[in-house]
Amino acid sequence: MTFLSDLKFAVRSLSRSKGVAITVVLTLALGIGANAAIFSLVRGVLLRPLVNSDEERLVYIQQSAPGMGPGEVPFSVPEIQDLQAGNQNP
């Protein structure tokens, strides 16, 4: 019941000062619009699956080190260059 009374009080307070009410409404609209735009951008760019025309040729390479789990050891730039130099395309 206190939520409804608080809501009524907020509406009465905002109705007395039109400038603050307009600022609140515009701020909420801008925040909701920006949130929707950013989510759409992230969804379109990051969350959609990658499209690969030749998926059977994809290779996943990982390395491991003593005391570390697989996939936790990053490749250095020289290692990546060595892998690229040793790659032979049929």
C-alpha positions in Angstrom: 0.0 0.0 0.0 2.9 2.4 0.6 4.0 2.1 -3.0 0.7 3.4 -4.3 0.7 6.3 -1.8 4.3 7.1 -2.8 3.4 7.0 -6.5 0.4 9.3 -5.9 2.7 11.7 -4.0 5.2 11.6 -6.9 2.6 12.3 -9.5 1.2 15.2 -7.4 4.7 16.7 -6.9 5.5 16.4 -10.6 2.2 18.0 -11.6 3.0 21.1 -9.6 6.3 21.7 -11.3 5.9 21.2 -15.1 9.6 21.9 -15.9 10.8 19.1 -13.6 8.1 16.7 -15.0 9.2 17.4 -18.6 12.8 16.9 -17.6 12.0 13.6 -15.9 10.0 12.3 -18.9 12.6 13.3 -21.4 15.4 11.8 -19.3 13.5 8.5 -19.1 12.8 8.5 -22.8 16.4 9.2 -23.7 17.6 6.5 -21.3 15.2 3.9 -22.6 16.0 4.8 -26.3 19.7 4.7 -25.7 19.4 1.3 -24.0 17.4 -0.1 -26.8 19.8 1.2 -29.4 22.9 -0.1 -27.7 21.3 -3.5 -27.1 20.3 -3.7 -30.8 23.9 -2.9 -31.8 25.4 -5.4 -29.4 22.9 -8.1 -30.5 23.6 -7.5 -34.1 27.4 -7.3 -33.9 28.4 -9.6 -31.0 25.6 -12.1 -30.4 24.8 -13.3 -33.9 26.6 -16.4 -35.0 29.5 -16.0 -37.3 28.9 -16.9 -40.9 31.7 -19.1 -42.4 31.4 -20.3 -46.0 33.8 -23.2 -45.5 33.2 -24.4 -42.0 34.8 -27.8 -42.4 38.2 -26.2 -42.9 38.1 -24.3 -39.6 40.7 -25.4 -37.0 40.8 -24.6 -33.3 44.3 -24.4 -31.9 45.1 -24.2 -28.2 48.1 -24.7 -26.1 48.7 -25.7 -22.5 51.4 -25.3 -19.9 52.2 -27.3 -16.8 50.0 -26.1 -13.9 47.6 -24.3 -16.2 44.4 -25.6 -17.8 44.0 -26.0 -21.6 43.0 -22.8 -23.3 44.4 -20.6 -20.5 47.7 -20.0 -22.1 47.6 -17.3 -24.8 49.7 -17.4 -28.0 52.4 -14.8 -28.4 52.8 -12.8 -31.6 55.9 -14.8 -32.8 54.0 -18.1 -32.1 51.1 -16.9 -34.2 53.5 -15.8 -37.0 55.1 -19.3 -36.9 51.7 -21.0 -37.2 50.8 -18.8 -40.1 54.1 -19.5 -41.9 53.7 -23.2 -41.4 50.1 -23.2 -42.6 49.8 -24.8 -46.1 46.6 -24.2 -48.0 45.8 -27.1 -50.4 
